Amino acid sequence: MDNLYNQKWQKFLGKVWPFKLIPFVDFVLAAGSLATGNVNENSDFDVIVGVRQGRIFTVRFFCWLIFGMFGWRAVHKGNNSKKWRDKICFNHFVTPAAYRLSPPHNEYWKNLYQNLVPVYGEPEVIQKFFDANADWLQERRMYITDKRHVYKKKGFLKRFWEWRWFGIWADWTEKLLKAVQTMRIENSIKKQSGYKPRIIYNDNELEFHSDTKRIELYIKNKL
C-alpha cells in the first residue's frame, strides 16, 4: 500500500504545475484518498481549489480547459473507474466567503480536513482556510512545511493575467461563464445524481459530491 500511495503522489505532483499559471487560483489542497491514504489502483486525485472572490466560474473554466487539454481532468460518467484513474477531480472550489465547510459536519469530513495536503499557494492564505474550519474541527490546524507543497508562488503568466483581467470585461466574462456552467450543472444533476448528493453551486462555492454513500459507510464503520 505504501508503495502504491507514493506512486500516486508522484504522479499527482507531476500534474500540479498548471495551477501556477491559472489566474485567480489562491491555493490547492490534495483531498480524498491522497489525503487520507486510502488509495487503490483506480483512485483519482481529488482537490480543493481556493479561488479569488468573484472569479469562481472563471477559475473552473480554466481548470477544465487546461487540464482537459493534457487529458488530466477526471470525467465521472458511468461506473468505469479506470477512465478517471490518476486524473484530477475538480469537485470543490471555494472563495474566502466559503472557506468554512458547509454543514453537516461529521467524522468523515473531520478526518479529511485534518489530513488535507497543500500543494500550491502561499502558506498565509492556506492558514486562513485552516482557521475558518477550526471551530467545527475543534482544533486549530497550523500550516506545516511539507515537501509535497511544491509551488508557493505565482508564475509570471499568472501574475500577468491577474493584472490584465479586471473591470467590466472580467465581470461580464464571469457572468457568462456562470450562466453556461449553471445550465450544464443543472442538466447533469437531472441525469447523474446518485445517493444523497451533496451539491452546491453559487458565487462563493462549487461542490460536487454526486453520491455520498461512501461517507455514510465510513461513519457507520466508525461507530
Secondary structure, DSSP 8 states (H G I E B T S, - for coil): -HHHHHHHHHHHHTT-GGGGTSTTEEEEEE-HHHHHS---TT--EEEEEEE-TT-HHHHHHHHHHHHHHTT-B----SS-GGGGTT-EEEEEEE-GGG-S--S---HHHHHHHHH-EEEEE-HHHHHHHHHHTHHHHTS-------TT--B-S--HHHHHHHHHS-HHHHHHHHHHHHHHHHHHHHHHHHHH--SS-EEEESSSEEEEES--HHHHHHHHHH-
